[in-house]
Amino acid sequence: MGKIIVVTSGKGGVGKTTTSAAFATGLALRGHQTVVIDFDVGLRNLDLVMGCERRVVYDFVNVINGEGNLNQALIKDKRVENLFILPASQTRDKEALTVKGVARVLEALKKRFEYIICDSPAGIEHGAIIAMYFSDEALIVTNPEVSSVRDSDRIIGMLSSKTRRAVQNLTPVKEHLLITRYIQKRVNSGEMLSIQDVQEILAIPLLGVIPESPSVLKASNAGIPITLDKKSDAGLAYLDIVASFLGEEPPPREKKGFLTRFFGN
Amino acid sequence: MTIFNYFRTLRPQKTAAVAKERLQIIVAHERRLRNSPTLEYLPQLQQEILEVVRKYVIIQNEHIKVHIEKEGQYEILELNITLPDTEKGQINIQKSSSDVT
């Protein structure tokens, strides 16, 4: 049976969709059957970031309403084996995602996939709650910045009270902190919250840190998940995160030397 | 205290440290509100106090207000009971409040 993982944050623009695409791609690269679902009904964007926007025919809401079946809606990634995308609907609102309907789709997906990644919309309303409701684990995407950290804390509170696992008194949702857009230089000069600061405030286990990187924008411009860019520091950081999520020690990344930094590699 | 220390104190605090401090305060405050068990027993407490007061005077539900505030390490339970205008012979107390820490 597959594992459901929600990628959530509360605040918008911190990198939920980038992370969902990169993390799902990373899991699939490691040979795991993976599907990534866009829960942002009305504002779908995962299809663009994954580069499959022109292949969307049926979407998540169509499947829930029985207007199309799951096989018609699932888009198979052309670059990575084992990777599928379930796009959100662009013309409905988030209320179209009913608990019953989502449960039925997720049950069907759990039989077929090892990992089901749910890309949550921003906010703390219905859309975000339904995205986290059935989750077994959660990636809490946080920028080292006050509003993002505060919203993440809010979301952590909701994970422990509003999810199926909380309501039914099951083992709580396993939480993972993911710090994105991290700039070590600004941390060193005291202008940015450090990894330890954020971890201390939120008090959940750290899965990993993604450095701020120009390659993230370039990748989304092109519709390529950042984990497919072998030269990107952010892409490598996501691969490390996938490795530690799978319970492995991440390989030690060599710091770029003086010469490689100058001449590239 | 050297001259260097003097200049160090003049330098403004690093903004990341300010951010951390502010976040710690607001997050702790919001967590308390979220997980406060006090909020759960409050309605029952209000009902029971009402019953006790009713043994002596006739008051309605809306005449009793229970309010909890948090200050630093302790909570303040504020109780406001508005007694109705009374017939002669009864003590006329407009408001009584008590603090429980």
Interface residues (C-beta under 8 A of the other chain):
Chain A: E145 V146 V149 R150 D153 R154 G157 S161 V187 G190 E191 M192 L193 S194 D197 E200 I201 L202
Chain B: K14 T15 A16 A17 A19 K20 R22 L23 Q24 I26 V27 E30 R31 R34
